Amino acid sequence: MERKVSNITREAVIAAIAEYDRVGRDQFLAQYGIGPARTYWLRYEGRKYDSKALAGAAFGHLPGNPTPLSRKELHGGKVETAPVLRALGFEVDQLVVNGDIEAAPGRNPSWTRDELILALELYHRHGGADPGPTHPDVIALSEILRAMAVEQGLATFRNPQGVAMKLMNFRSLDPAFVSKGGAGLKKIGKLDRVVWEEFAGRPLELSLAAEYVRTGLATSDDEADPLPMEEPEYVGREGRLRYRKHLSRERDRRLVVLRKQAAMRQHGKLACEVCDFDFAAAYGPRGLGYVEAHHVNAVREMEEETETRAEDLALLCANCHRIVHRQQPWLSLPALKNLLRGTGGSVEPTAVPPVPLKGA
């Protein structure tokens, strides 16, 4: 293999980052005989690293463990090191003050419980695999985390690289990965471990907690219940006219989450209330937390600001939900159950009669 920076891989750079974190900056630079960054530095999960030293060390982490690249084998950061690292999906920026790495922006604040819940849910959704910073799911989570920070008035760098690295932090806690000789990235926080242990073996609860966070109902870091606290008295106001591309009735997503929580507590699973179909049992991780919510009182018939409670929703599989709305008058759930059992049953309208079609 030709001894060139362009031959390093993303995995090798991640291994070098883990070594850098483990031994510290001074020892790392001394060990590889490469001086401090003069112009370019690599930022990963809010931490900054000397890009040239990292690239040289990464070569030694390639398969076969070749000798790391020496200072003489490394050329200019602008024409070689920085472009290679960027091509591998890393964020490489210029130092603010030449030669002073501490002049770069400070570290990100520690990950919160809500952020870790979303990251852990993504980790399990990918089965512990490394999706990399360019994967659409990683980019989407980065955007969600940035939006959460903006709402809280914070400035963070939860970029795709940082999200991907957090997923690799979880690997060091994953028995399925460690038992095969893997190590993951060791630099994990105390809260990382707490959140991992809280949801260990409980993928459905994790999926619901992540959905809860995404609806904007943030959970506190000292929340004892792995699921958000139930809100039996919560009353949502739905039906307000809201302009998107078309005029539509607004729905309150937190009602759906609360209804799912109640079903999970009562039955230990999320299954269709008519046919008992369980998406998680049928489709595995891809189906976790998924079931459709049916408004017993049709949203399209609501007056402005109609009060709705979680118990006014029914959880249905996609098939049953579509059949309810297949034609007018809409079916009640007891009538749908009778049809499914082959007992006939009268086709009953919902409590609120549907709007007549135009021209009827």
TALINDA-V601546 format. One record per run of one state. SS is the DSSP state (H for helix, E for strand, L for the rest). FROM is the first residue (numbers start at 0). TO is the last residue. If there is no record, write none. Layout:
# TALINDA-V601546
ss = (SS & SS)
from = (FROM & FROM)
to = (TO & TO)
This chain:
# TALINDA-V601546
ss = (L & H & L & H & L & H & L & E & L & E & H & L & H & L & H & L & E & L & E & L & E & H & L & H & L & H & L & H & L & H & L & H & L & H & L & E & L & E & L & E & L & H & L & E & L & E & H & L & E & L & H & L & E & L & H & E & L & H & L & H & L)
from = (0 & 4 & 7 & 9 & 23 & 24 & 32 & 39 & 44 & 46 & 50 & 59 & 70 & 73 & 76 & 87 & 90 & 94 & 96 & 97 & 99 & 100 & 103 & 112 & 125 & 135 & 151 & 159 & 171 & 174 & 178 & 189 & 199 & 202 & 214 & 235 & 238 & 240 & 243 & 246 & 249 & 252 & 267 & 270 & 271 & 277 & 278 & 287 & 291 & 295 & 298 & 301 & 305 & 308 & 309 & 312 & 316 & 317 & 324 & 332 & 341)
to = (3 & 6 & 8 & 22 & 23 & 31 & 38 & 43 & 45 & 49 & 58 & 69 & 72 & 75 & 86 & 89 & 93 & 95 & 96 & 98 & 99 & 102 & 111 & 124 & 134 & 150 & 158 & 170 & 173 & 177 & 188 & 198 & 201 & 213 & 234 & 237 & 239 & 242 & 245 & 248 & 251 & 266 & 269 & 270 & 276 & 277 & 286 & 290 & 294 & 297 & 300 & 304 & 307 & 308 & 311 & 315 & 316 & 323 & 331 & 340 & 359)
